[in-house]
Amino acid sequence: MKACPNCGNAFDPEVTNNGKPQVHRDHKREFCSRKCVASYAATLQQHRSKHQYGADNPMFRGGHIEKHGYRVISCRRNGKRVQDFEHRIVMEKMIGRPLDKFETVHHKNGERQDNRPENLELWSSRNPRGQRIGDKMKFVDEMILQYGMPCPTGLAISGLLGLFG
C-alpha cells in the first residue's frame, strides 16, 4: 500500500482503479485516482506560475552564457518576461534608468562574465562610435571653456565626471 501524494488515501500502486492488475509492471501508479492527478497538476502549475522566472525560481543558477560569452538572465519588464544581458541590467540599476539604444556597457577587464559594478563602464556609441561618457563630457567642458558658453543647467560639467569614469 502507498499513500497518495495529493489526498493521502492509501492505495495499491500495482492495481488499477477498477481492481485489475497493472499491465506494465515497471509503471506503477503514483496517485490513487485521475482526479488526484489533475488536482496535483493544477496545484503544481499555480506554484510554477508564481515562481517561474529568473531569481524567483528556486532552480535558478544564474542564467546561461550565450555564444559570444555574455551571461543572459530572465527578468520582468513592464509585466512581461524578457531575457537580457546581465551587464546591461546591472548598469541600468547603477544609473537608475533604462539604457538608451545608443548606449553600451563596456567590461573594463575584458571578461564578459565579470558583471560587478566596478568593472562596468557606460559607453555611448553616438558619433563617434565607442567613446566613454566621461571623455565626451570632458570634450564638452573644453568646448564650453574655449567658446565661453555658459552651462545651460548652471552646473559645472567637470563635477559630473566622477560619475562616468
N, C-alpha and C positions, 0 to 999 in steps of 0.2 A: 504494500500500500504506500501511496505517496500523497503528500498534501498539495493541493492546487495553489500556485503562487498568487492567484488573484483572489479567490474566496476562502481558501483554507480548508475546503472539504477534502476528505480522504477519498482516493480513487485508485484503481488498479491500472497502471500505465500500460500493461500488456493486454488489456481487454478493451474493446471499443464500447461506445455508449450503449449499443444495442445488445451487449453481452457476448459478442463473437470475439475470438482471439484476433490479435493484431496480425495483419497479413505480412508485414515487414518486421522481422524480429529486431533489426537494427534501429528501426524508427519507433521509439516509444513516445507515447503522449506526454506532453508537459502540463496540460490543463485538463480539468475534469469535463469541460464542455466547450462547444464552439462559442457560446455566449461569453464564457470567461476569456477565451482567446481574444474576442472582439473588444471586450471591456478593457483588458490589459493593454492591447494595442492602442486604444484611444487614449488611455492614461499616459502611455509612453510618448505618444505623439504630442500631447499637451506639454509634457515636460521638455521635449526637444524643441518645441517652438519658442519656449521662453529662454532657453539657454543654448541656442544652437550656434551662434556666430562668434568668431574671434575669441577674445579673452574670457567671454562669458561661458564658453563651453568648457566643461571640466577636462575634456580630452585635448584642449588647445596646447600645442607645443611650439608656438612661435611662428606660425605661418609656413610658407615654403620659399625656396630660393628659385627664382626664375632663371632662364638660360643665360642672362648677362651677369648674374651674380648678385642681384639685388633681392632683399627679403620682401615678400609680398604678404600682407596680412589682410584679413577681413575686418571691416568696420561698418558702422552705420552712418549714412549721411542723408539728411532730410528724410529719415524714416525708412530708407532703402539700404539693403545690404550691398556694399561695394567692396572690391578688392583694390588696394592701393599700395604703393611702395611705402615701407615703414619710415624711410628717411624723410619723405615728404610730410607724413603725419606728424613726426617729431618736430619738424621745422614749423609746421602750422601751429602746434601747441606753443612753441617758443615765441613766435611773433604775435600770437593771439588772433590770427585771421587766416582764411584760406589763401593758398598761394595763387597768384595770377598765372595765366598760361605762359607768359614770357619769363617767369622766374624758375630757376632751377636750384637744386640743392647739391653742393659740392662736398665730397668727403676729403678733408684736409690730408689724412694719411693715405688716401687712395684705396683703403679697404672698404668695399661696398657693403659689407655686413656690419661694420662698426658704426652704429647709429646713435652713439652717445651725443648729447647736445654740444659738448665741447669739441667734437670732431666735425661738426657740420657748419657750412657757410652758405649764406643765401647769395646766389648769383643772379644777375639779370642778363637775359640774352637779347634785350633790345639793343639796337645798333650802338656800338659794335658788339658782336657776339661774345659772351663769356666774360664779362667784367664783373668784379666784385662790386656790391653796392657801395661799400666804403670807398673804393677807388673812384667811383663815379661822383660820390659826394665830395671828395677832395677836389676833383676836377671842377665841380660846380662852385665850390668855395673859392678856388683860384680864379675862376671866371668872374665871380662877383667882385673879388678884390681888384682884378685887372680893369674891369669896366665900371667899377664904382656903383653897381646896382645894389640897393638895399634888399635884404632878405624879406620876401613878402610876408612871412609869418612873424617876423620880429625876433626869431631865434637864430642864434649863431649855428650854422650848419656844422662847423667843426666840433661843436659839443655833442652832436649826434653820432659822430664817427665811432665812438666806443661801442655802440650797439651793433655795428655791422662789420667789425674787424678791421 
